[in-house]
Amino acid sequence: MESIATNIEKLYDKAEQYSKTSIDLIKLNAIDKTSDLISSLAVVIAISLIVAMFTLFINIGISLYIGKLLHDYYLGFMIVSVFYIVVAIVVFIYRKRLIKIPLDNIIVLNLLKSKSNQLEDLDNQTQK
């Protein structure tokens, strides 16, 4: 009778340890995903700012060059502006195909890839 009580107590302790370990693992996975997201976002923001500055100055140069060719600088800026409004309309029309679907696929693949790698690591640890 005493051994059954001892076994139940041991089982309860192991179940409690397992649940605490599972909660810690979930917390660590959340922290890992958050840190990956923030670091990736910081890199994307930095690169976007650099590209935006480059694009701004190259567009000013193109506008001035076109304006010089047409003998009116404002016409160069108008032509470049019309080009960008056409690009914006095309991107808006095809936003799902060009932006949303590929971005969704990348996010899902990254989330599933890391989960499968974790499962493989757990399998390797249990086999040892």
Secondary structure, DSSP 8 states (H G I E B T S, - for coil): -HHHHHHHHHHHHHHHHHHHHHHHHHHHHHHHHHHHHHHHHHHHHHHHHHHHHHHHHHHHHHHHHHHHHHT-HHHHHHHHHHHHHHHHHHHHHTHIIIIIHHHHHHHHHHHHHHHHHHHHHHHHHHH-
